Amino acid sequence: MEHAILRDDELDLLFEEIAEKYGYDFTLYSKASLKRRVSRICMMDKLYSFAELRYQLMHYPDYLQRFVEEITVNVTEMYRDPNFYKTLREDVLPQLATYPFIRIWIAGCATGEEVYSVAIMLQEANLYDRSLIYATDLNPTVLEKARNGVFSIRHMKQYSENYIISGGKKELSSYYMANYDVVKFHDKLKERVVFSTHNLVSDASFNEFQLIMCRNVLIYFEKELQHKVFNLFDNSLEKLGYLALGSKESIRFSSLENMYRKLGSDKIWRKLH
């Protein structure tokens, strides 16, 4: 049954139809990743043939939202890779401080843990009130979670450790209220945040930024789509701006490599011209 659902030609057809009908273009996403995720959603939702899945997607737009949520990757954490954030805190923020107004784009922000991580760092550097963070994602459901700023309390011990290693100035708990099994981050941390849907595959540049963060999103894209997104970021980044990527992502071997300088050993690149 799994093989019937996962035939390549049928999946290609399905994603072409989704792109045509709804504007979500997954045709250049990693095939292996998509296969695993489509198989998983079929098992969860007890869809036993490709035809059943296609019928649900073509006739029930609400089901499409669930489908998008399952096949896009929404795993994230606060201060993930603390040394990356330490570099951001010590080497990038002092440079951003030289601007009268700071614009940051967090692309593929998922449920928002990175957004709150950056907002806290900006507060601690006394830069928050002259910053604007654009937090975007393809998926409106996870964006709503990000906007709410409510997270499970069971992750907070790990997040607090990450925060301290990253050079945090206080206790992470001073930024949220705990209530039974969840925590809610203070509303102040989203006063300078614009949450918005944005499709990296099909949407255009919408501003000019000094820092763009897109971490652990591009690993799910084929090379052709990665290059397309890199060009989008390049068009959206000011001269001397910073591009921050995930641990398995790089602009090396792309057409942009010679236009950027790597910052230390971390996945932060600075635009030269």
C-alpha positions, 0 to 999 in steps of 0.5 A, a space after each residue: 500500500 505504501 508503494 502505491 501511494 509513493 509512486 514518483 509519477 503520481 506524487 509529481 502529478 499531485 504536487 503540480 496540481 497543488 501548485 496550480 490550484 493553491 499556489 503552494 509549489 513543492 515541486 523542487 523540494 527534496 523528493 526523499 523528504 516529501 515521500 517520507 512525509 506524504 507516507 506518514 500523513 497517509 498512515 495517520 489519516 488512514 488514506 489507503 490509496 493515492 486516489 483518496 489522498 488526491 480527492 481530499 486535497 482537491 476537494 477540501 481546502 481545509 485538508 490542504 492546510 493540514 497537509 502543508 503543516 505535516 509536510 513542511 518541517 516545523 521542528 525548532 528550538 530556542 537558541 538552537 546551536 548556542 555557539 551560533 547565537 553567541 557569534 550573533 550576540 558578540 560579532 553581529 549585533 555590535 555591527 547592527 548597533 551602528 544602524 539607526 534602524 535595524 531590519 531583520 528577516 527570520 524566514 521559515 520561522 515555524 512556531 517562533 522559538 527563534 523569533 523570541 530568541 532574537 527578540 531577547 538578544 536585541 533587548 539585552 543589547 538595547 537594540 530592540 526598540 529600534 529594530 523590526 523583525 519580520 517573522 515569516 513562514 509558508 504555513 499559517 497554522 504554525 505562524 499563529 502558534 508563533 504569534 501566541 508565544 506559548 510553548 510547552 514548559 517541558 522544553 524550558 530547561 533545555 532552552 534555558 541551558 542554550 540561552 546561558 551558553 549563548 551568553 544570555 544576560 539574565 534568567 530565561 524565565 524572566 521573559 515568560 510567565 509559567 502556567 501549569 504545563 505551558 509558558 507564555 512569553 511577554 507580549 513586549 517581545 512581539 511588539 517589534 515583530 511582524 508575523 506574516 505568511 511568505 512563500 520562499 518558493 514563489 514570493 518576491 523580496 519585500 524589504 531590505 534587511 541588515 540580517 536574514 536568518 533562514 536556518 534548517 529550511 534549505 536542507 529540504 530543497 533541491 539545489 535548484 530551489 536553494 539557488 533561487 532562494 539564495 538569490 531572493 535573500 541576496 536581493 533582500 540584503 543590504 550591502 554589508 548585511 548578514 545571512 545566517 544559515 543552518 548547520 548543514 547549509 552553505 552558500 559555498 559552491 553557489 553563484 553568491 560565494 564570492 560576494 560574501 565572506 564567512 564569519 568565523 566557523 559559524 554559518 553566518 556570511 557577510 555581504 561584501 557588495 
